Amino acid sequence: MYEHELSFALGLADRAAEIGTSVFRGDVQVTIKADLSPVTQADTEIEAMVRQQIAAAFPDDRVLGEEEGGDASGDGRVWIVDPIDATKNFARGIGIWATLIALQVDGEQVLGVVNAPMLRERYEAVRGEGARRNGEPIHVSDVADLSDSQLLFSGVGWLMKPDRAGVLNTLRQAKRTRGFGDFWGHMLVAQGSAEAMAEDELSLWDYAALVPIVEEAGGRVTQLDGGPLKPGGSVLTSNGVMHDELVRRFSG
């Protein structure tokens, strides 16, 4: 199921990579949006291309994108696109950025593609068919003890808030911690290179493509308190084995 949609999404990722790499480390034009986040010409060009291709191939499907908006609520089919995840990296010449493409059907993300051309890594998943990196199956780790774990987080600032003391204390007890923000931390969990990734606040286009990949790799994705994901809420990705313990510790 969704073989045609996956092939289509991979084609979009190829076109997006051509646009992104043609701009990256060149004349990158950065504009600050109303929410104070940056946008480059690559973001807008990629999303425009994606919308045009979806309109031609699936005219009845809706689109939600970071740059042009849209509506992903309710039933039906919605393509959810982040043309360049980690735009700040992109703008500063850091090669950790990706195009995220998801297909949501009746409220469930059933397909996810994460394409990071500068890393030469492409992750993909369709519900019920496993997850892959560069065409090879991937799976989360089986590490169960916090003292043996590698935990990832998106940044330092939010960890200093009083209501995140449980997260900070848990990170202190891990074997190793690293600040790998954006898509990459979650993909490192999916491929078994880390046990968990925690972020304070993500939009739907930030996590929609990640969810099927992580879950098809055997992991779990919830908010930090264990609740279901919601736009603007926190995100905890784990190998599944440690998930309940991390939720308990993060809430402590």
Backbone as a ProteinNet text record, in pm:
[ID]
protein_1_A
[PRIMARY]
MYEHELSFALGLADRAAEIGTSVFRGDVQVTIKADLSPVTQADTEIEAMVRQQIAAAFPDDRVLGEEEGGDASGDGRVWIVDPIDATKNFARGIGIWATLIALQVDGEQVLGVVNAPMLRERYEAVRGEGARRNGEPIHVSDVADLSDSQLLFSGVGWLMKPDRAGVLNTLRQAKRTRGFGDFWGHMLVAQGSAEAMAEDELSLWDYAALVPIVEEAGGRVTQLDGGPLKPGGSVLTSNGVMHDELVRRFSG
[TERTIARY]
83.5	0	87.7	47.8	116.6	250.8	268.6	392.6	404.1	294	296.6	327.1	264.3	287.5	432.5	489.8	628.9	722.4	701.1	783.6	772.1	651.6	628.4	703.3	694.5	761.4	913.2	967	1111.3	1153.1	1067.2	1094.8	1093.3	998	995.4	1123.5	1169.3	1291.3	1411.8	1416.6	1526.3	1525	1407.3	1396.7	1430.9	1384.1	1413.9	1564	1631.7	1775.7	1848.6	1802.4	1864.4	1852.3	1734.2	1713.8	1799.5	1794.2	1865.8	2016.4	2070.9	2216	2266.4	2180.3	2222.5	2237.2	2172.2	2176.5	2272.9	2282.8	2359.4	2503.6	2549.9	2684.3	2711.8	2603.5	2615.7	2556.7	2480.4	2417.1	2284.1	2291.3	2171.4	2106.8	1983.1	1909.2	1816.4	1844.1	1769.7	1673.6	1547.6	1445.7	1390	1363.2	1306.3	1154.6	1085.4	939.6	880.1	749.4	680.4	704.6	722.2	748.2	895.5	975.2	1118.4	1204.3	1145.2	1224.5	1271.9	1386.7	1440.4	1378.9	1379.2	1338.5	1434.8	1471.4	1559.6	1484.3	1547.7	1484.8	1469.5	1556.2	1544.4	1417.2	1385.8	1261.9	1141	1131.5	1012.5	1008.1	1123	1125	1090.5	1141.9	1111.7	963.8	907.9	766.5	678.1	711	633.2	637.8	755.3	769.3	685.4	693.1	618.5	468.3	419.2	276.7	233	314.6	281.5	274.6	371.2	374.3	257.6	224.4	112.2	-18.5	-35.9	-158.6	-176.6	-66	-73.7	-98.3	-34.2	-41.8	-160.9	-196.1	-303.9	-391.6	-469.1	-541.9	-642.8	-684.8	-782.2	-717	-585.5	-515.1	-486.8	-486.8	-449.9	-300.1	-250	-108.9	-98.7	-15.1	23.8	174.3	220.1	363.1	403.4	528.8	576.5	566.4	591.1	599.4	466	378.3	252	129.1	150.7	39.1	-47.1	-171.9	-264.7	-334.9	-411.9	-493.2	-479.3	-434.9	-419.7	-521.9	-622.9	-720.8	-822.7	-888.4	-997.2	-949.8	-1046.1	-1017.7	-963.9	-929.5	-878.9	-727.8	-676.7	-533.3	-468.5	-359.5	-286.9	-137.2	-71.7	74	128.3	222.9	277.8	426.2	467.1	600.2	676	798.6	894.7	1003.2	1004	1096.1	1242.5	1280	1413.7	1400.5	1414.5	1419.2	1561.7	1576.1	1705.5	1750.2	1660.3	1694.4	1810.7	1820.3	1930.8	2064.4	2067.4	2188.5	2219.4	2116.6	2131.1	2189.7	2133.9	2176.7	2319.9	2367.6	2503.4	2603.9	2562.6	2655	2681.1	2591.7	2602.4	2519.5	2581.5	2517.1	2410.4	2375	2270.2	2135.7	2074.7	1941.9	1875.7	1745.5	1674.2	1539.7	1487.7	1348.5	1264.9	1155.6	1067.3	934.6	892.5	767.1	688.3	564	478.2	344.4	281	142.4	59.2	-40.9	-133.3	-267.9	-323.2	-453	-544.6	-653.6	-751.4	-684.7	-593.6	-530.3	-406.7	-371.6	-254.7	-146.5	-22.8	88.7	125.8	103.6	121.9	249.5	314.3	433.7	524.2	653.2	747.7	875.5	925.7	1053.7	1135.1	1258.1	1351.9	1475.2	1501.5	1614.2	1714.8	1835.8	1943.2	2058.4	2054.5	2150.6	2296.2	2326	2464.8	2520.8	2434.1	2475.6	2474	2416.6	2397.1	2315.7	2212.1	2125.2	1979.8	1908.8	1766.1	1695.3	1598.6	1519	1378.1	1316.6	1180.5	1106.5	975.9	893.3	750.3	685.5	542.2	488.5	373.9	316.7	309.1	361.2	355.6	466.2	559.6	663.5	804.7	819.8	952.4	1009.6	1124.7	1192.6	1327.9	1373.1	1499.3	1581.9	1712.4	1806.3	1886.5	1879.6	1948.5	1915.2	1789	1739.6	1761.2	1834	1862.4	1778.1	1726.3	1643.2	1718.4	1648.1	1705.8	1616.2	1673.6	1598.3	1658.8	1574.5	1620.4	1707.6	1778.7	1865.5	1783.3	1850.1	1784.4	1840.1	1909.9	1964.5	1850.1	1855.1	1745.7	1785.3	1913.1	1959.2	2002.6	1957.1	1992.2	2143.3	2210.4	2354.7	2432.9	2368.9	2433.4	2386.4	2299.6	2229.9	2299.5	2269.2	2306.8	2177.9	2164.1	2043.6	2073.9	1984.3	2001.2	1895.7	1929	1834.8	1858.5	1761.7	1766.4	1845	1858.6	1927.9	1929.3	2002.2	2023.1	1918.2	1873.7	1789.6	1668.7	1590.1	1466.1	1491.4	1611.3	1642.6	1662.3	1685.9	1708.4	1579.3	1466.3	1339.2	1305.6	1243.3	1212.1	1129.5	1039	954	1024.6	1151.8	1227.3	1341.3	1331.9	1436.4	1449.3	1338.5	1342.4	1418.7	1402.7	1475.5	1625.1	1659.7	1800.2	1865	1799.2	1855.3	1873.1	1780.8	1792.2	1910.5	1927.5	2040.8	2173.3	2178	2300.7	2337.4	2237.9	2262.7	2291.7	2275.3	2300.8	2450.9	2487.2	2628.1	2687.3	2606.1	2655.1	2537.4	2558.2	2455	2514.4	2430	2472.2	2352.8	2380.5	2276	2263.9	2193.2	2166.6	2022.7	2001.9	1866.7	1806.5	1681.8	1609.7	1589.7	1571	1535.7	1639.1	1768.4	1875.1	1876.4	1849.3	1846.6	1745.7	1629.2	1524.5	1564.2	1632.2	1676.5	1789.9	1873.2	1977.2	1915.5	1803	1731.1	1674.5	1614.8	1554.3	1657.1	1779.8	1880.3	1961.9	1927.2	1991.7	2119.4	2148.4	2271.5	2254.4	2132.7	2102	1972.6	1948.9	1830.2	1710.4	1732.3	1619.6	1660.6	1559.7	1577.1	1461	1492	1389.2	1390.7	1271.4	1256.6	1139	1149.5	1051.1	926.4	942.1	828.3	851	757.1	767.2	632.4	638.2	517.8	491	371	333.4	428.2	468.3	557.3	696.1	732.3	861.5	865.9	751.7	755	673.6	588	498.6	574.3	682.5	759.1	842.6	877.3	962.2	887.3	759.3	681.8	676.5	634.2	629.7	766.4	871.1	1005.9	1049.3	1034.6	1074.5	990.7	861.1	775	794.8	816.1	842.1	979.6	1068.9	1199.4	1192.6	1074.7	1055.4	1052.5	1057.9	1060.3	923.8	924	800.3	820	709.7	712.2	589.9	612	503.6	552.1	468.2	517.4	603	672.6	760.3	684	556.1	476.6	407.1	438	377.7	248.1	197.2	72.7	90.9	-20.9	-12.2	46.6	111.3	171.1	64.9	102.6	14.1	99.5	53.1	130.5	163	289.9	333.7	371.3	354.2	387.7	528.6	566.1	698.7	700.6	821.5	837.7	946.9	914.4	1011.3	1012.2	1124.4	1145.5	1237.6	1204.3	1290.6	1294	1381.1	1387.8	1272.9	1182.8	1067	1093.5	1206.6	1240.2	1249.4	1305.1	1326.9	1216.5	1116.6	1023	948.2	888.3	808.7	895.1	1017.3	1106.2	1143.4	1169.9	1205	1088.4	968.3	851.3	838.2	856.4	845.6	953.1	1074.6	1184.2	1168.9	1125.8	1110.3	1001.9	907.4	797	831.5	945.3	982.7	1049.1
-119.1	0	125.1	225.7	354.7	346	239.2	229.9	345.4	379.8	489.5	621.3	643.5	767.2	776.5	663.3	665.5	698.9	636.9	667.4	814.8	867.3	1008.5	1096.8	1063.4	1142.8	1138.9	1025.6	1016.5	1103	1108.6	1197.5	1343.7	1379.5	1516.3	1546	1448	1466.7	1489.5	1418.6	1438.5	1580.8	1628.2	1764.3	1868.3	1842.5	1935.1	1941.6	1827.5	1824.3	1906	1898.7	1977.3	2126.8	2168.1	2309.4	2350.5	2270.5	2305.1	2309.9	2209.1	2205.1	2312.2	2357.4	2463.7	2598	2612.4	2737	2727.7	2609.2	2589.8	2636.4	2713.2	2771.4	2864	2911.8	3010.8	3142.1	3203.8	3331	3304.3	3263	3230.7	3360	3379.9	3500.5	3468.3	3527.1	3497.5	3611	3575.4	3670.7	3623.1	3714.2	3679.4	3693.3	3585.3	3584.2	3650.4	3661.9	3727.7	3656	3523.2	3448.6	3447.6	3528.8	3548.2	3430.2	3334.5	3224.9	3263.4	3208.1	3245.7	3164.6	3222	3151.2	3192.5	3098.9	3128.1	3105.3	3145.6	3124.1	2975.1	2892.2	2748.4	2693.8	2743.7	2701.1	2728.4	2849.6	2888.1	2819.2	2803.4	2737.7	2589.8	2524.5	2382.8	2362.5	2441.9	2422.5	2452.8	2554.3	2584.6	2468.4	2408.5	2293.5	2176.6	2148.4	2036.6	2056	2175.3	2202.6	2186	2231.6	2219	2072.1	1992.7	1851.5	1773.9	1805.2	1737.1	1773	1899.8	1942.9	1869.6	1840.5	1771.3	1621.6	1561.4	1416.3	1371.5	1450.3	1415.1	1537.8	1578.3	1704.9	1713.7	1600.1	1602.3	1607.4	1594.5	1595.1	1738.1	1756.4	1886.1	1890.1	2009.6	2028.2	2122.7	2085.1	2173.9	2191	2314	2340.3	2450.1	2449.2	2549.5	2691.3	2707.6	2843	2898	2813.2	2860.8	2816.3	2744.1	2706.5	2595.7	2592.6	2488	2432.4	2326.9	2268.7	2117.5	2058.7	1913.6	1849.3	1925.3	1872.2	1784.1	1698.7	1617.9	1500	1438.2	1321.2	1361.4	1260.7	1284.4	1275	1300.7	1290.3	1428.3	1438.8	1565.6	1537.4	1605.3	1601.7	1712.3	1675.5	1769.4	1786.4	1910.4	1935.6	2040.7	2006.8	2105.3	2112.2	2216.7	2219.2	2211.7	2282.3	2267.5	2268.3	2152	2143.8	2177.5	2263.9	2318.5	2429.2	2523.5	2637.2	2717.8	2728.2	2802.1	2736.2	2603.4	2533.1	2565.7	2555	2579.9	2718.9	2815.9	2954.4	2979.1	2901.7	2918.9	2824	2750.8	2661.7	2530.8	2491.1	2363.2	2260.3	2147.7	2052.4	1964.1	1985.4	1904.3	1972.6	1944.3	1994.1	1892	1896.7	1795.9	1847.5	1783.8	1804.4	1692.6	1730.2	1633.7	1628.7	1509.1	1490.8	1379	1407.4	1307	1303.6	1187.4	1174.7	1133.5	1213.6	1185.9	1147	1035.4	987.1	970.3	1042.9	1037.8	1056.9	1153.3	1189.5	1110.7	1008.4	926.1	947.4	967.5	976.9	836.5	809.5	673.9	659.5	769.3	767.4	882.2	855.9	960.9	948.2	1060.3	1066.5	1180.8	1152	1252.1	1244.4	1349.1	1348	1455.6	1412	1502.1	1490.2	1567.8	1547.2	1569.4	1664.5	1689.6	1579	1507.9	1392.5	1264.3	1273.5	1156.7	1049.5	1093.4	1003.2	1029.4	922.4	931.5	824.5	869.3	779.5	774.6	656.7	643.2	533.1	545.8	442	454.9	340.7	330.1	238	270.1	189.8	42.4	-42	-185.1	-242.4	-156	-203.7	-177.5	-136.8	-112.3	21.7	51.8	178.5	148.5	242.2	221.7	350.5	332.4	440.1	402	486	457.2	317.3	280.3	154.2	33.1	48	-64.7	-55	-168.1	-164.9	-108.9	-33.5	17.5	-22	-24.8	-60.2	12.2	44.9	111.3	17.2	73.5	-5.8	-83.3	-174.8	-249.6	-211.4	-98.5	-52.1	-18.5	-74.4	-56	21.9	34.7	100.1	243.1	335.3	475.8	495.9	420.6	436.8	393.8	320.6	276.7	355.8	452.1	516.4	640.7	671.2	799.5	876.4	989.7	1070.9	1200.6	1241.9	1361.2	1465.3	1591.5	1698.9	1810.5	1900.9	2000.6	2125.9	2158.1	2279.6	2292.5	2390.4	2402.2	2489.6	2596.3	2695.9	2639.7	2556	2506.9	2409.7	2350	2258.5	2331.7	2461.6	2540	2588.9	2565.8	2606.2	2517	2572.4	2492.8	2367.5	2374.7	2259.2	2151.6	2173.4	2072.5	2015.8	2030.1	1977.7	1826.2	1757.9	1612.4	1570	1644.6	1615	1636.2	1749.2	1781.6	1679.2	1640.3	1541.7	1406.7	1370.5	1243.5	1245.4	1355.6	1367.7	1353.2	1404.7	1396.4	1251.7	1164.1	1025.4	934.2	985.7	904.9	885.9	782.9	757.5	868.7	919.6	1023.1	1106.8	1236.3	1325.3	1412.7	1448.7	1537.5	1621.1	1743.4	1832	1823.9	1722.1	1705.6	1747.9	1871.6	1920.7	1882.2	1923	1905.8	1757.8	1726.3	1591.4	1487.1	1525.2	1426.6	1347.2	1413.5	1341.5	1228.6	1254	1151.7	1037.3	1069.6	965.2	882.8	945	868.9	766.8	801.9	705.5	594	630.3	530.7	430.5	473.8	383	314.2	336.8	266.6	329.2	453.1	520	596.6	613.2	678.5	618.2	640.2	578.8	672.7	803.9	896	1034.9	1109.7	1248.3	1328.2	1440.4	1522.4	1663.9	1714.2	1852.3	1916.9	2046.7	2119	2157.3	2189.9	2242.3	2221.1	2152.5	2128.9	2150.9	2199.1	2211	2078	2062.1	1937.7	1904.2	2005	1975.5	1936.1	1967	1926	1777.6	1719.8	1581.5	1482.2	1528.4	1436.1	1328	1364.6	1265.6	1175.1	1224.5	1147.4	1031.5	1052	956.1	817.8	803.7	668.6	603.8	682.5	625	568.4	647.3	600.9	480.5	488.4	379.3	253	266.9	148.8	88.7	169.3	117.7	52.1	54.4	-10.2	82.6	214	310.1	365.8	461.8	528.9	679.7	750.3	896.5	949.1	1029.3	1093.2	1231.5	1301.8	1420.1	1375.6	1471.7	1438.5	1377.9	1411.6	1355.9	1226	1174.2	1049.7	1066.4	1188.2	1212.9	1211.7	1208.8	1207.7	1336.9	1327.5	1445.3	1546.1	1673.6	1778.9	1894.3	1964.4	2077.7	2178.5	2216.5	2310.6	2247.2	2115.2	2046	1990.2	1925.4	1864.7	1730.9	1679.5	1551.4	1470.6	1347.6	1251.6	1131	1108.6	990.5	896.7	766.8	672.8	538.2	451.2	315.6	228.4	284.7	210.3	142.1	76.1	3.4	97.5	215.8	311.1	415.5	408.9	520.3	548.9	447.9	470	523.1	471.3	519.6	665.8	702.2	840.7	934.1	895.1	976.8	997.3	890.1	900.6	993.2	977.9	1059.5	1205.6	1226.8	1362.2	1437.3	1362.8	1425.6	1447.1	1393.4	1401	1531.3
0	0	0	-71.7	-82.3	-156.7	-236.2	-313.9	-412.4	-476.8	-573.2	-503.6	-388.7	-314.5	-265.2	-223.8	-178.7	-294.5	-408.3	-525.6	-562	-553.8	-583.2	-483.8	-355.4	-252	-268.6	-306.8	-329.6	-448.2	-549.6	-661.8	-620	-533.7	-480.6	-403.9	-325.9	-247.7	-338.8	-450.6	-546.2	-601.7	-640.1	-694.5	-588.1	-465.7	-355.9	-329.5	-338.2	-316.3	-422.4	-545.7	-652.9	-624.3	-578.9	-547.4	-428.2	-322.3	-200.6	-219.8	-284.5	-300.3	-397.1	-487.7	-579.8	-509.1	-394.3	-317.5	-200.3	-139.8	-16.9	-32.8	63.9	68	-50.6	-111.9	-217.8	-172.2	-260	-228.1	-157.6	-32.4	45.1	92.7	54.2	90.9	207.9	321.9	444.5	475.7	497.2	540.3	674.7	764.5	894.8	888.4	920.3	914.9	1040	1039.5	1150.9	1283.3	1278.9	1402.5	1440.1	1369	1393.8	1348.9	1278	1222.1	1082.8	1038.5	907.5	794.1	677	555.7	445.2	360.5	248	117.3	7.1	-123	-152.4	-94	-115	-49	71.6	138.9	50	1.8	-75.3	-211.2	-276	-406.5	-395.1	-292.2	-274	-245.5	-155.3	-124.4	-245	-321.2	-441.2	-539.5	-557.1	-645.3	-596.2	-466.7	-408.8	-428.3	-401.4	-417.6	-563.6	-654.3	-795.8	-837.2	-793.2	-829.8	-767.4	-642.9	-578.2	-646.4	-681.3	-749.7	-881.2	-950.4	-1078	-1060.8	-960.1	-943.5	-858.8	-758.9	-665.7	-642.3	-740.2	-731.7	-617.6	-563.2	-453.8	-315.8	-310.7	-182.9	-137.2	-6.2	50.6	79.8	104.8	138.8	258.1	354.8	463.8	455.2	442.9	435.4	530.8	570.8	665.9	610.3	480.4	425.9	377.1	324.6	268	345.8	454.3	540.1	483.8	527.9	488.8	611.1	589.1	695.7	691.6	802.6	809.3	902.9	944.9	1039.4	968.1	1045.6	991.4	909.3	840.1	758.9	622.1	543.9	409.3	401.8	283.6	256.3	255.4	330.9	340.4	329.8	237.6	230.9	321.8	408.7	505.9	475.6	452.1	396.9	478.2	512.1	562.5	455.8	375	260.6	299.9	406	463	614.4	672.8	818.3	860.7	960.7	1004.3	909.6	883.8	798.1	855.8	987.1	1047.6	1015.2	1015.8	973	827.2	744	601	576.6	644.7	623.4	669.5	766.1	818.1	753.4	651.2	581.9	652	742.8	813.5	737.7	703.4	613.4	674.2	800.1	864	842	727.6	693.2	601.5	594.6	516.3	470.4	369.1	327.8	388.3	454.3	520.2	446.2	408.2	334.9	401.7	436.6	498.1	426.9	428.5	384.2	504.2	533.5	643.1	585	632.3	585	705.1	705.6	814.6	951.2	956.1	1081.1	1119.2	1042.5	1073.8	968.5	1015.3	922.4	875.4	748.1	695.2	613.7	583.2	498.4	540.4	544.3	577.5	497	448.9	378.9	438.5	474.2	523.6	435.1	360.1	267.4	305.2	341.7	383.9	284.3	176.6	67.5	105.6	193.5	229.6	319.2	389.2	468.2	385.8	266.1	179.4	251.1	320.2	394	357.1	326	298.3	380.5	458.4	540.8	484.9	491.1	437.6	511.8	516.6	577.9	529.6	516	493.2	600.9	655.3	763	724.4	814.2	793.7	708.7	661.5	570.4	620	745.6	800.2	758.5	814.6	786.2	722.2	637.8	566.5	564.4	560.9	535	412.3	310.2	184	132.6	149.8	96.9	184.7	295.6	384.3	511.3	560.5	681	801.7	884.1	1008.3	1124.7	1243.5	1364.2	1482.4	1578.7	1700.3	1781.3	1879.2	1965.2	2067.6	2136.3	2244.1	2380.7	2389.3	2517.6	2612.7	2732.3	2827.2	2952.3	2979.4	3101.6	3073.2	3156	3139.5	3144.8	3229	3245.4	3121.8	3031.7	2907.7	2786.3	2809.3	2698.1	2645.4	2520.2	2459.9	2435.6	2503.2	2493.8	2421.2	2334.9	2252.5	2288.9	2265.9	2295	2194.8	2182.3	2075.7	2110.5	2237.3	2276.9	2426.9	2477	2621.2	2689.3	2623.5	2688.5	2759.8	2691.2	2752.1	2865.9	2869.8	2978.5	3110.5	3103	3223.9	3288.8	3222.9	3280.6	3400.4	3505.5	3624.8	3595.5	3495.9	3468.5	3387.2	3353.6	3278.6	3363.3	3493.3	3582.4	3568.2	3549	3533.2	3409	3300.9	3177.6	3199.7	3258.5	3281.6	3373.9	3479.5	3572.3	3505.4	3416.4	3344.8	3249.6	3179.1	3088.2	3162.8	3282.8	3363.2	3396.1	3401	3439	3320.6	3200	3081	3061.9	2988.4	2959.7	2874.4	2780	2688.3	2641.7	2628.5	2575.5	2466.5	2369.6	2262.3	2217.5	2176.5	2127.8	1976.9	1927.9	1784.8	1757.5	1718.2	1698.2	1564.9	1548.5	1422.6	1390	1262.7	1220	1260.1	1260.5	1266	1395.6	1507.8	1634.2	1632.7	1577.1	1570.8	1478.1	1368.8	1277.4	1338	1421.5	1490.8	1585.6	1647.2	1730.7	1642.5	1530.6	1441.5	1390.9	1367.2	1313	1421.8	1548.9	1658.6	1708.9	1668.9	1712.2	1843.1	1888.9	2016	2068.2	2197.6	2259.7	2267.1	2269.1	2278.8	2232	2189.3	2145.8	2203.8	2269.7	2334	2278	2246.1	2199.6	2270	2290	2369.8	2291.7	2163.6	2088.5	1938.8	1873.3	1730	1663.2	1540.7	1457.9	1388.7	1336.1	1270.7	1156.3	1076.7	964.1	1011.3	1137.3	1191.4	1224.5	1263.7	1310.9	1228.8	1138.1	1066.7	989.8	921.8	844.8	934.3	1053.9	1143.5	1208.1	1237.1	1315.7	1250.9	1124.7	1067.7	1057.1	1035.4	1025.4	1160.2	1265.9	1399.5	1442.4	1423.7	1469	1386.9	1257.3	1175	1204.8	1262.8	1304.6	1442.6	1504	1633.3	1751.5	1727.2	1835.5	1870.6	1962.7	2003.8	1996.7	1973.1	1969.3	2042.3	2146.7	2221.1	2262.4	2338.2	2406.7	2525.5	2586	2697.6	2814.9	2828.4	2937.5	2898.9	2780.4	2734.6	2658.9	2649.9	2579.5	2428.3	2354.9	2208.8	2154.5	2040.7	1977.9	1939.5	1943.7	1897.9	1846	1743.4	1690.8	1799.5	1807	1908.4	2040.4	2050.9	2174.6	2172.7	2281.7	2291.5	2217.9	2195.2	2126.6	2195	2229.3	2280.9	2188.2	2124.1	2040.9	2116.8	2120.9	2192.3	2120.6	2171.1	2117.4	2165.9	2242.9	2291.7	2423.6	2436.5	2557.9	2676.9	2654.3	2762.7	2775	2690	2678.9	2809	2868	2989	3103.1	3115.3	3220.8	3197.7	3071.9	3042.8	3071.9	3035	3064.6	3215.7	3291.2	3437.3	3492.8	3445.3	3494.5	3452.9	3328.4	3280.5	3357.9	3410.3	3485.2	3630.9	3673.3	3814.1	3852
[MASK]
++++++++++++++++++++++++++++++++++++++++++++++++++++++++++++++++++++++++++++++++++++++++++++++++++++++++++++++++++++++++++++++++++++++++++++++++++++++++++++++++++++++++++++++++++++++++++++++++++++++++++++++++++++++++++++++++++++++++++++++++++++++++++++

